[in-house]
Every structure is written in structure tokens, then in C-alpha cells.
């Protein structure tokens, strides 16, 4: 496994751990009613789980396992891979900070952080599609014929 894919997969595992911690906080808060600020972390939990864990794991495995782009650049332009990694993780981190801050009653003026977060995550998705699209290839070689003989 090449280093970039390892970064994606290991970071996905860290986001999974963060999602589990937030989930635990949400459950404790639900049981004991500790703080409305903790209850406001519900969307954060879903983003940690779906963007941080699931999407990032998929991105890492796809970059690792999909067919080579070329022999010279089997994974495509790795600079774009790092742009994908940074924009995805920075976008998610900004979202966690903004949702936590706003959920705790922070000033609504910090809502622009959510906009920046969303833009970074859209950039990450677009870069992923751009990197993976040319690696989705058909089978090499002649098409296989269907077996037309029947066994009785």
C-alpha cells in the first residue's frame, strides 16, 4: 500500500474514534440531560461518521486498489491526492469546530466557517472524481464469449 492511501485509511480510523467518542457523549447526554450544547453535536457525529470515516476510507481504498492510471503515475497526480486529503480533512475539522461552537451558543457570525467547510468538502469530492474517473476502465483483451453449449 502506498503512503497516500495509508494516510487516508489511518485518518479514517481516527475519525471513526472521534465519532465513537461523540456518540458516547450524545448517549450520556441523552440519559442524564447534561447540556443542550452536547445534544447539538448530533450533526457533527453524522459528519464524523460519514465523511471522516466512511468517505475517507472509501477514498483511500479506491486510490490504492483501482487500476493504475499509467505506469509512470499509477495513482495519477499525487499532488491532487494530497489536495483531496487536505481539503477533506480541513473541511471536516472546520465543520466540527463550527458546529461545536455554534451548538454551545457561540456567535452566529461564525457560520461562515460552515460555508468554508462545505466548499472544502465539495472540492475534495470533485478532486476525487477527477482522480478516479480515468482509472475506471473496462476489461483488457477480447470480450469473452458466452458458453452456448447446454448440458443435459
Secondary structure, 3 states (H helix, E strand, C coil): CCHHHHHHHHHHHHHHHHHHHHHHHHHHHHHHCCCHHHHCCHHHHHHHHHHHHHHHHHHHHHHHHCCCCCCCCCCCCHHHHHHHHHHHHHHHHHHHHHHHHHHCCCCHHHHHHHHHHHHHHHHHHHHHHHHHHCCCCCCCCCCCCCCCCCCC
